[in-house]
Amino acid sequence: MSFDSEFKNISEWVSLGNSVSIETQYNGSCFVIANDESNMAVALVHKGDSLHSTLRRLDKGIKSYLDSGKTIDEING
C-alpha cells in the first residue's frame, strides 16, 4: 500500500500546495501540523502512539477541515 492510497487526504492537501510538518519542542513534545496559506488547519499532539497512528488522525482531521472549515487544535486547547 502506498502513502498516497493510505493517506488520501494528506496527499491531496500537499498536492494543493499546503504543508504538513512534524515538529519537536524543547521539552520533547511532538506535534503534527497541517497549514494552508492562512490557517493552521490541524494541529495534533503526538501522544506516544505510533507515527502511523498520528498520521491517520491527521488524515481524518484534514478531511474534516476540508469538509467543514473547522480547525482542530490540540496544542493550544
A tleap script that builds the chain and sets N, CA, C and O, in Angstrom:
source leaprc.protein.ff14SB
mol = sequence {
  NMET SER PHE ASP SER GLU PHE LYS ASN ILE
  SER GLU TRP VAL SER LEU GLY ASN SER VAL
  SER ILE GLU THR GLN TYR ASN GLY SER CYS
  PHE VAL ILE ALA ASN ASP GLU SER ASN MET
  ALA VAL ALA LEU VAL HIE LYS GLY ASP SER
  LEU HIE SER THR LEU ARG ARG LEU ASP LYS
  GLY ILE LYS SER TYR LEU ASP SER GLY LYS
  THR ILE ASP GLU ILE ASN CGLY
}
set mol.1.N position { 0.847 -1.166 0.000 }
set mol.1.CA position { 0.000 0.000 0.000 }
set mol.1.C position { 0.902 1.241 0.000 }
set mol.1.O position { 1.871 1.312 0.755 }
set mol.2.N position { 0.576 2.201 -0.843 }
set mol.2.CA position { 1.380 3.418 -0.931 }
set mol.2.C position { 0.866 4.484 0.027 }
set mol.2.O position { -0.271 4.428 0.494 }
set mol.3.N position { 1.723 5.451 0.307 }
set mol.3.CA position { 1.337 6.564 1.168 }
set mol.3.C position { 0.123 7.270 0.588 }
set mol.3.O position { -0.821 7.581 1.314 }
set mol.4.N position { 0.141 7.527 -0.724 }
set mol.4.CA position { -0.959 8.249 -1.371 }
set mol.4.C position { -2.297 7.531 -1.243 }
set mol.4.O position { -3.337 8.177 -1.113 }
set mol.5.N position { -2.279 6.216 -1.279 }
set mol.5.CA position { -3.548 5.498 -1.169 }
set mol.5.C position { -3.998 5.346 0.289 }
set mol.5.O position { -5.196 5.307 0.566 }
set mol.6.N position { -3.048 5.262 1.209 }
set mol.6.CA position { -3.425 5.106 2.615 }
set mol.6.C position { -3.815 6.438 3.261 }
set mol.6.O position { -4.702 6.487 4.113 }
set mol.7.N position { -3.153 7.501 2.853 }
set mol.7.CA position { -3.400 8.826 3.424 }
set mol.7.C position { -3.838 9.781 2.314 }
set mol.7.O position { -3.134 10.733 1.977 }
set mol.8.N position { -5.000 9.507 1.762 }
set mol.8.CA position { -5.501 10.259 0.602 }
set mol.8.C position { -5.660 11.742 0.890 }
set mol.8.O position { -5.341 12.576 0.043 }
set mol.9.N position { -6.146 12.073 2.068 }
set mol.9.CA position { -6.397 13.482 2.392 }
set mol.9.C position { -5.101 14.261 2.593 }
set mol.9.O position { -5.008 15.420 2.188 }
set mol.10.N position { -4.101 13.637 3.216 }
set mol.10.CA position { -2.792 14.288 3.349 }
set mol.10.C position { -2.194 14.495 1.960 }
set mol.10.O position { -1.673 15.571 1.666 }
set mol.11.N position { -2.263 13.490 1.117 }
set mol.11.CA position { -1.720 13.595 -0.237 }
set mol.11.C position { -2.400 14.703 -1.028 }
set mol.11.O position { -1.735 15.476 -1.717 }
set mol.12.N position { -3.730 14.782 -0.931 }
set mol.12.CA position { -4.470 15.835 -1.621 }
set mol.12.C position { -4.071 17.202 -1.067 }
set mol.12.O position { -3.861 18.148 -1.826 }
set mol.13.N position { -3.967 17.300 0.261 }
set mol.13.CA position { -3.607 18.538 0.935 }
set mol.13.C position { -2.278 19.086 0.403 }
set mol.13.O position { -2.171 20.264 0.062 }
set mol.14.N position { -1.279 18.218 0.339 }
set mol.14.CA position { 0.047 18.625 -0.126 }
set mol.14.C position { 0.018 18.953 -1.624 }
set mol.14.O position { 0.677 19.895 -2.064 }
set mol.15.N position { -0.737 18.186 -2.400 }
set mol.15.CA position { -0.809 18.458 -3.839 }
set mol.15.C position { -1.470 19.803 -4.140 }
set mol.15.O position { -1.265 20.372 -5.213 }
set mol.16.N position { -2.262 20.310 -3.193 }
set mol.16.CA position { -2.897 21.623 -3.348 }
set mol.16.C position { -1.948 22.764 -2.956 }
set mol.16.O position { -2.328 23.933 -3.013 }
set mol.17.N position { -0.720 22.425 -2.559 }
set mol.17.CA position { 0.269 23.434 -2.199 }
set mol.17.C position { 0.313 23.777 -0.726 }
set mol.17.O position { 0.986 24.727 -0.326 }
set mol.18.N position { -0.401 23.011 0.084 }
set mol.18.CA position { -0.408 23.219 1.534 }
set mol.18.C position { 0.739 22.437 2.162 }
set mol.18.O position { 1.422 21.676 1.476 }
set mol.19.N position { 0.951 22.619 3.454 }
set mol.19.CA position { 2.090 21.960 4.089 }
set mol.19.C position { 1.675 21.093 5.265 }
set mol.19.O position { 0.633 21.296 5.888 }
set mol.20.N position { 2.534 20.118 5.543 }
set mol.20.CA position { 2.418 19.251 6.712 }
set mol.20.C position { 3.795 19.223 7.352 }
set mol.20.O position { 4.801 19.057 6.662 }
set mol.21.N position { 3.843 19.385 8.663 }
set mol.21.CA position { 5.129 19.341 9.347 }
set mol.21.C position { 5.025 18.519 10.624 }
set mol.21.O position { 3.963 18.398 11.235 }
set mol.22.N position { 6.165 17.961 11.000 }
set mol.22.CA position { 6.309 17.256 12.270 }
set mol.22.C position { 7.344 18.047 13.042 }
set mol.22.O position { 8.478 18.207 12.590 }
set mol.23.N position { 6.956 18.538 14.202 }
set mol.23.CA position { 7.825 19.425 14.977 }
set mol.23.C position { 8.030 18.880 16.377 }
set mol.23.O position { 7.104 18.367 17.006 }
set mol.24.N position { 9.258 19.002 16.851 }
set mol.24.CA position { 9.586 18.625 18.222 }
set mol.24.C position { 9.957 19.884 18.987 }
set mol.24.O position { 10.738 20.702 18.500 }
set mol.25.N position { 9.406 20.043 20.171 }
set mol.25.CA position { 9.675 21.199 21.009 }
set mol.25.C position { 10.806 20.884 21.982 }
set mol.25.O position { 11.184 19.725 22.151 }
set mol.26.N position { 11.332 21.904 22.608 }
set mol.26.CA position { 12.455 21.764 23.540 }
set mol.26.C position { 12.141 20.803 24.688 }
set mol.26.O position { 13.048 20.168 25.226 }
set mol.27.N position { 10.879 20.693 25.062 }
set mol.27.CA position { 10.503 19.829 26.186 }
set mol.27.C position { 10.239 18.380 25.760 }
set mol.27.O position { 9.841 17.553 26.580 }
set mol.28.N position { 10.458 18.081 24.493 }
set mol.28.CA position { 10.269 16.726 23.992 }
set mol.28.C position { 8.903 16.455 23.406 }
set mol.28.O position { 8.665 15.373 22.869 }
set mol.29.N position { 7.994 17.421 23.498 }
set mol.29.CA position { 6.671 17.254 22.901 }
set mol.29.C position { 6.803 17.217 21.377 }
set mol.29.O position { 7.672 17.874 20.804 }
set mol.30.N position { 5.956 16.465 20.749 }
set mol.30.CA position { 5.976 16.352 19.293 }
set mol.30.C position { 4.590 16.683 18.758 }
set mol.30.O position { 3.575 16.237 19.294 }
set mol.31.N position { 4.570 17.478 17.686 }
set mol.31.CA position { 3.327 17.927 17.078 }
set mol.31.C position { 3.331 17.626 15.596 }
set mol.31.O position { 4.379 17.641 14.952 }
set mol.32.N position { 2.151 17.350 15.056 }
set mol.32.CA position { 1.962 17.177 13.619 }
set mol.32.C position { 0.969 18.251 13.195 }
set mol.32.O position { -0.138 18.335 13.727 }
set mol.33.N position { 1.382 19.075 12.222 }
set mol.33.CA position { 0.611 20.268 11.872 }
set mol.33.C position { 0.375 20.331 10.366 }
set mol.33.O position { 1.275 20.076 9.566 }
set mol.34.N position { -0.863 20.680 10.002 }
set mol.34.CA position { -1.219 20.922 8.603 }
set mol.34.C position { -1.619 22.387 8.470 }
set mol.34.O position { -2.539 22.853 9.142 }
set mol.35.N position { -0.914 23.113 7.593 }
set mol.35.CA position { -1.185 24.533 7.358 }
set mol.35.C position { -1.592 24.750 5.911 }
set mol.35.O position { -1.096 24.087 5.000 }
set mol.36.N position { -2.521 25.709 5.714 }
set mol.36.CA position { -2.756 26.213 4.371 }
set mol.36.C position { -2.193 27.630 4.327 }
set mol.36.O position { -1.428 28.005 5.216 }
set mol.37.N position { -2.543 28.421 3.329 }
set mol.37.CA position { -1.966 29.758 3.190 }
set mol.37.C position { -2.192 30.641 4.411 }
set mol.37.O position { -1.325 31.438 4.770 }
set mol.38.N position { -3.339 30.507 5.043 }
set mol.38.CA position { -3.669 31.450 6.106 }
set mol.38.C position { -4.034 30.815 7.446 }
set mol.38.O position { -4.223 31.539 8.423 }
set mol.39.N position { -4.139 29.511 7.525 }
set mol.39.CA position { -4.605 28.867 8.755 }
set mol.39.C position { -3.741 27.684 9.162 }
set mol.39.O position { -3.175 26.983 8.324 }
set mol.40.N position { -3.657 27.482 10.476 }
set mol.40.CA position { -3.183 26.217 10.999 }
set mol.40.C position { -4.441 25.363 11.060 }
set mol.40.O position { -5.202 25.447 12.024 }
set mol.41.N position { -4.662 24.554 10.055 }
set mol.41.CA position { -5.912 23.817 9.909 }
set mol.41.C position { -6.047 22.693 10.930 }
set mol.41.O position { -7.101 22.515 11.540 }
set mol.42.N position { -4.966 21.939 11.106 }
set mol.42.CA position { -4.983 20.810 12.037 }
set mol.42.C position { -3.657 20.810 12.794 }
set mol.42.O position { -2.588 20.841 12.185 }
set mol.43.N position { -3.731 20.774 14.101 }
set mol.43.CA position { -2.535 20.696 14.949 }
set mol.43.C position { -2.765 19.609 15.984 }
set mol.43.O position { -3.597 19.758 16.878 }
set mol.44.N position { -2.032 18.526 15.862 }
set mol.44.CA position { -2.215 17.376 16.740 }
set mol.44.C position { -0.998 17.168 17.618 }
set mol.44.O position { 0.132 17.404 17.191 }
set mol.45.N position { -1.223 16.731 18.830 }
set mol.45.CA position { -0.147 16.330 19.727 }
set mol.45.C position { 0.108 14.852 19.466 }
set mol.45.O position { -0.805 14.028 19.529 }
set mol.46.N position { 1.354 14.532 19.175 }
set mol.46.CA position { 1.763 13.127 19.023 }
set mol.46.C position { 1.891 12.574 20.433 }
set mol.46.O position { 2.795 12.958 21.176 }
set mol.47.N position { 0.986 11.671 20.802 }
set mol.47.CA position { 0.826 11.248 22.192 }
set mol.47.C position { 1.552 9.953 22.525 }
set mol.47.O position { 1.121 9.204 23.401 }
set mol.48.N position { 2.649 9.689 21.832 }
set mol.48.CA position { 3.402 8.481 22.128 }
set mol.48.C position { 2.908 7.267 21.371 }
set mol.48.O position { 3.522 6.202 21.441 }
set mol.49.N position { 1.800 7.408 20.643 }
set mol.49.CA position { 1.358 6.310 19.800 }
set mol.49.C position { 2.265 6.279 18.577 }
set mol.49.O position { 3.162 7.114 18.457 }
set mol.50.N position { 2.057 5.363 17.697 }
set mol.50.CA position { 2.922 5.262 16.531 }
set mol.50.C position { 2.724 6.467 15.620 }
set mol.50.O position { 1.654 7.077 15.611 }
set mol.51.N position { 3.753 6.807 14.857 }
set mol.51.CA position { 3.636 7.890 13.888 }
set mol.51.C position { 2.542 7.557 12.881 }
set mol.51.O position { 1.808 8.446 12.449 }
set mol.52.N position { 2.429 6.307 12.511 }
set mol.52.CA position { 1.395 5.867 11.584 }
set mol.52.C position { 0.007 6.212 12.124 }
set mol.52.O position { -0.848 6.698 11.384 }
set mol.53.N position { -0.210 5.962 13.397 }
set mol.53.CA position { -1.492 6.265 14.036 }
set mol.53.C position { -1.747 7.772 14.049 }
set mol.53.O position { -2.869 8.214 13.800 }
set mol.54.N position { -0.715 8.556 14.336 }
set mol.54.CA position { -0.863 10.013 14.346 }
set mol.54.C position { -1.151 10.525 12.937 }
set mol.54.O position { -1.971 11.427 12.766 }
set mol.55.N position { -0.494 9.966 11.934 }
set mol.55.CA position { -0.776 10.367 10.548 }
set mol.55.C position { -2.200 9.998 10.147 }
set mol.55.O position { -2.836 10.726 9.385 }
set mol.56.N position { -2.699 8.885 10.647 }
set mol.56.CA position { -4.092 8.507 10.387 }
set mol.56.C position { -5.037 9.560 10.980 }
set mol.56.O position { -6.014 9.949 10.342 }
set mol.57.N position { -4.742 10.015 12.196 }
set mol.57.CA position { -5.550 11.078 12.822 }
set mol.57.C position { -5.449 12.377 12.023 }
set mol.57.O position { -6.444 13.080 11.848 }
set mol.58.N position { -4.241 12.696 11.537 }
set mol.58.CA position { -4.056 13.891 10.722 }
set mol.58.C position { -4.866 13.795 9.433 }
set mol.58.O position { -5.494 14.770 9.020 }
set mol.59.N position { -4.855 12.644 8.808 }
set mol.59.CA position { -5.614 12.438 7.575 }
set mol.59.C position { -7.103 12.700 7.811 }
set mol.59.O position { -7.758 13.360 7.005 }
set mol.60.N position { -7.628 12.180 8.916 }
set mol.60.CA position { -9.038 12.409 9.264 }
set mol.60.C position { -9.297 13.879 9.592 }
set mol.60.O position { -10.336 14.425 9.220 }
set mol.61.N position { -8.358 14.516 10.283 }
set mol.61.CA position { -8.508 15.926 10.623 }
set mol.61.C position { -8.521 16.820 9.394 }
set mol.61.O position { -9.297 17.773 9.321 }
set mol.62.N position { -7.665 16.516 8.432 }
set mol.62.CA position { -7.641 17.280 7.174 }
set mol.62.C position { -8.958 17.101 6.441 }
set mol.62.O position { -9.513 18.070 5.922 }
set mol.63.N position { -9.463 15.884 6.390 }
set mol.63.CA position { -10.758 15.624 5.743 }
set mol.63.C position { -11.854 16.455 6.399 }
set mol.63.O position { -12.675 17.066 5.715 }
set mol.64.N position { -11.861 16.474 7.723 }
set mol.64.CA position { -12.853 17.256 8.453 }
set mol.64.C position { -12.721 18.744 8.127 }
set mol.64.O position { -13.728 19.419 7.911 }
set mol.65.N position { -11.500 19.255 8.089 }
set mol.65.CA position { -11.271 20.660 7.772 }
set mol.65.C position { -11.733 20.974 6.346 }
set mol.65.O position { -12.370 22.002 6.115 }
set mol.66.N position { -11.420 20.108 5.405 }
set mol.66.CA position { -11.837 20.338 4.016 }
set mol.66.C position { -13.355 20.321 3.874 }
set mol.66.O position { -13.917 21.066 3.072 }
set mol.67.N position { -14.012 19.471 4.654 }
set mol.67.CA position { -15.473 19.363 4.581 }
set mol.67.C position { -16.191 20.506 5.299 }
set mol.67.O position { -17.213 20.999 4.822 }
set mol.68.N position { -15.652 20.927 6.454 }
set mol.68.CA position { -16.395 21.876 7.287 }
set mol.68.C position { -15.715 23.232 7.482 }
set mol.68.O position { -16.375 24.210 7.832 }
set mol.69.N position { -14.397 23.294 7.257 }
set mol.69.CA position { -13.666 24.529 7.504 }
set mol.69.C position { -13.306 24.745 8.963 }
set mol.69.O position { -12.702 25.761 9.307 }
set mol.70.N position { -13.673 23.794 9.831 }
set mol.70.CA position { -13.381 23.926 11.267 }
set mol.70.C position { -11.970 23.408 11.554 }
set mol.70.O position { -11.594 22.315 11.130 }
set mol.71.N position { -11.202 24.217 12.280 }
set mol.71.CA position { -9.849 23.817 12.626 }
set mol.71.C position { -9.854 22.882 13.834 }
set mol.71.O position { -10.803 22.853 14.618 }
set mol.72.N position { -8.771 22.124 13.961 }
set mol.72.CA position { -8.548 21.245 15.103 }
set mol.72.C position { -7.230 21.669 15.717 }
set mol.72.O position { -6.207 21.680 15.032 }
set mol.73.N position { -7.232 22.018 16.999 }
set mol.73.CA position { -6.024 22.496 17.651 }
set mol.73.C position { -5.861 21.821 19.018 }
set mol.73.O position { -6.444 22.262 20.008 }
set mol.74.N position { -5.076 20.766 19.061 }
set mol.74.CA position { -4.792 20.086 20.323 }
set mol.74.C position { -3.642 20.750 21.075 }
set mol.74.O position { -3.434 20.468 22.256 }
set mol.75.N position { -2.899 21.621 20.411 }
set mol.75.CA position { -1.730 22.251 21.026 }
set mol.75.C position { -2.152 23.381 21.965 }
set mol.75.O position { -1.710 23.451 23.112 }
set mol.76.N position { -3.003 24.252 21.463 }
set mol.76.CA position { -3.397 25.425 22.233 }
set mol.76.C position { -4.745 25.274 22.930 }
set mol.76.O position { -5.249 26.204 23.560 }
set mol.77.N position { -5.305 24.097 22.800 }
set mol.77.CA position { -6.554 23.822 23.510 }
set mol.77.C position { -7.795 24.171 22.834 }
set mol.77.O position { -8.877 23.963 23.383 }
savepdb mol mol.pdb
quit
